[in-house]
């Protein structure tokens, strides 16, 4: 009985760590994409005025 409980808790811990990592990674990727788009927009605007 204890082995089954320990296995389930281990699976839950691994799943929790994975979902936490995925949320951070997804947020970071969205932020980088936004920064790239803003930088490109500023570069295009600067080239039009020059």
VOPAGU-2260 file (C-alpha; in pm, 1 decimal, decimal comma):
REM VOPAGU-2260
SITE   aa  ch    i         X         Y         Z
SITE  UNK   A    0       0,0       0,0       0,0
SITE  UNK   A    1     280,4     241,7      90,3
SITE  UNK   A    2     462,0     168,1    -235,9
SITE  UNK   A    3     153,1     259,3    -437,8
SITE  UNK   A    4     114,2     583,5    -244,7
SITE  UNK   A    5     482,9     667,3    -286,8
SITE  UNK   A    6     464,1     601,3    -661,4
SITE  UNK   A    7     157,4     822,4    -697,8
SITE  UNK   A    8     319,0    1102,2    -499,3
SITE  UNK   A    9     633,9    1079,6    -710,4
SITE  UNK   A   10     428,8    1099,9   -1030,8
SITE  UNK   A   11     238,8    1397,7    -892,8
SITE  UNK   A   12     562,1    1574,2    -797,9
SITE  UNK   A   13     714,2    1515,7   -1141,8
SITE  UNK   A   14     399,6    1638,5   -1316,2
SITE  UNK   A   15     390,4    1947,0   -1092,8
SITE  UNK   A   16     751,7    2030,8   -1167,6
SITE  UNK   A   17     696,8    1985,2   -1540,7
SITE  UNK   A   18     388,4    2208,3   -1549,8
SITE  UNK   A   19     563,6    2477,2   -1345,3
SITE  UNK   A   20     863,7    2468,0   -1581,3
SITE  UNK   A   21     636,4    2478,2   -1886,7
SITE  UNK   A   22     448,0    2782,5   -1757,2
SITE  UNK   A   23     771,8    2972,9   -1692,8
SITE  UNK   A   24     919,6    2869,0   -2028,0
SITE  UNK   A   25     604,0    2965,6   -2220,4
SITE  UNK   A   26     584,5    3304,1   -2047,9
SITE  UNK   A   27     952,1    3372,3   -2120,1
SITE  UNK   A   28     911,6    3276,2   -2487,7
SITE  UNK   A   29     608,6    3505,3   -2526,7
SITE  UNK   A   30     802,0    3789,4   -2364,3
SITE  UNK   A   31    1101,4    3739,2   -2595,6
SITE  UNK   A   32     873,9    3731,9   -2900,8
SITE  UNK   A   33     710,1    4056,9   -2788,2
SITE  UNK   A   34    1050,1    4218,8   -2735,2
SITE  UNK   A   35    1160,2    4112,5   -3084,2
SITE  UNK   A   36     845,6    4255,9   -3240,7
SITE  UNK   A   37     882,4    4587,1   -3057,6
SITE  UNK   A   38    1248,9    4610,3   -3157,7
SITE  UNK   A   39    1159,8    4541,8   -3521,7
SITE  UNK   A   40     879,8    4799,9   -3511,9
SITE  UNK   A   41    1120,7    5062,4   -3374,7
SITE  UNK   A   42    1382,7    4970,2   -3635,1
SITE  UNK   A   43    1132,3    5008,5   -3920,6
SITE  UNK   A   44    1009,9    5340,5   -3780,5
SITE  UNK   A   45    1367,3    5467,5   -3746,8
SITE  UNK   A   46    1451,7    5369,3   -4105,7
SITE  UNK   A   47    1144,1    5546,9   -4242,4
SITE  UNK   A   48    1239,5    5874,5   -4076,0
SITE  UNK   A   49    1605,4    5856,1   -4177,4
